[in-house]
Amino acid sequence: MKKLLILLASLTIVLAACSSEKEETPETTTNGAGAAKTEEKTNPAADMMKFYLSISQSINEVDADLNTFENAQGEAALPEGDELKTMKDAAKVSADNAAAKVEAMEVPEALTKQQEAIESALTKMQEAYTMKSQALVSEGDVKFDEANVKFQEADTELNAVLEEIGLVGSSIFNEVSL
């Protein structure tokens, strides 16, 4: 429920920011020979917003068990024995699935100017989920500190892209961690 509320709040903020932008509209011009030529005006803010929301939605489809583990760990409420092993195994599968979802994402063609920065952020997100998966199979206490730092780096890069195209920064980390 918290994820839904945060996602709706983020969407409202972004849509408000996008409302001042023009919609994508075809523009017809004629060249010297009189032939009509259609040029597409793209709205990178709208395209980025759609893509940004798809990132959190894709991850949230598969990361529930990982979030459950992290929340229980944060509240010092992890079970013991077989129940803990089952929970860690489910969280690992969840982290692996999230890494796969992020890896499969493709930057829309309309965002070619921002593609390098977006791909860098996606790579860092994937690395963060891989680090979490590895931490879940390691012996002893599960530590996500380095993975969370990596994810925050990705978050910072995505915020820079959002701000570059005139949108308000957000926190994808918060959107996928609840």
Salt bridges, closest charged atoms under 4 A:
GLU27 OE1 - LYS41 NZ 2.86
GLU39 OE2 - LYS37 NZ 3.98
GLU61 OE1 - LYS101 NZ 2.73
ASP63 OD1 - LYS3 NZ 3.10
GLU70 OE2 - LYS132 NZ 3.15
ASP89 OD2 - LYS85 NZ 3.03
ASP96 OD2 - LYS92 NZ 2.67
GLU127 OE1 - LYS150 NZ 3.32
GLU157 OE2 - LYS124 NZ 2.30
